[in-house]
């Protein structure tokens, strides 16, 4: 069966530093995979390459069997893969709904002009990530970190992805907010969304993923069921620095 | 199309148009001539607003675009006896090509770097028209005795107002669509525009081309109103600042704001003329612009909106 996302021998060099060192892995349809590793292991660099924000030095990235390595970021997003960022990047002067509106737009100037915004879908997305009716006209400067992450999720979901890459979704959140985001991810898993999730919060990550991939210094050091990966000695060493 | 138009939008536009159409009955010919300049400045300010006010790519070189439109039609009509009905559309097309050229650096650079490059475009054009084929461009002295489309202040006023109001209305409507939202999004966070699956390149190109279209239209009709063209007046940094300050005083990214900003600024400069005949006038408008930003950075437009909302609220409250 064709894999939603297939990474083959991915290498990324920044000058003398090899940030991604021959990484290969597949995501399974409807599965959720955790991508873990200490700071600087290369998790976000992998995300950036999958999305085309960085070009890999070598290797292939396939989306549903077709090579997307040469496509621009917007083109990849239109094929059904989307990501969130560690630091949310909202449109600062726009309301919650307007932020989501941008995600919902087709990449066609003609359609942007001739078709009005889909207000119902905007509201539906905003409410689905846990915003209340009162929040819809708020601008990002009045939102909490949790709300900004929810907004980032909503805008990402608006692009109608089949695969979502989530980068440190729990960073800077309160326990209540973590639960809210976790619930959202669980709901999307039921709808067969494929996830690749980066998180330092392994406890919060555990219930959300089926498998895990652990990396360190740009290399995969363990791969498999989440519980096995986090009990792997190499993984423990990479996090704690001791045996 | 989801333009969100309300009854008062129609009322205000129609009211404004009727008021402007009655203007020749109300004011002197001299004032009318001032308003003609305001109309043209409004066109240029709207052109600047489409590009810089929206997308945040600040153009210090707008006369580059206006100049292409102006020179193309001037050369075609004067040197090659082409009729204005062909020369003006050709001038607009040339300006749009110029807009595409100006867009190229915007693929790679933004912010103050782009602003400086755009300024270089204007300087380049200024030097080029004097050096290359002065037999065509008229060199440093420019050209005079060009075809004029109208005779007398009243006709000139009606023509300039018609063009201005068509540009203003169509651009105002265009920017109320989702396209306007997408272009504003570029100014706020270009990376996130990409991350939303939209191509910023396509959107920017559209903004440059549309801005160039309006600049070329304004530039071409402007020379055929003046009947002459002078490089020193056209490729002048003060001209750039007048366009930018008109937009900012009025309220950038609103289309209507730059239109009113252009009127406000033209009359301000005109009324200061008897007291301050020289360049000191620019000092005064600098001070006024500064005070306005301190009080309301979003410009006159926002002040009007606030007043209107207060009025509406009073009405709603009974």
Interface residues (C-beta under 8 A of the other chain):
Chain A: X51 X72 X73 X74 X77 X78 X82 X83 X85 X89 X90 X91 X92 X93 X94 X98 X101 X102 X103 X105 X107 X109 X112 X113 X114 X115 X116 X117 X119 X155 X156 X158 X159
Chain B: X1 X2 X3 X174 X177 X178 X179 X181 X182 X184 X185 X188 X189 X191 X192 X193 X194 X195 X196 X197 X198 X199 X202 X203 X206
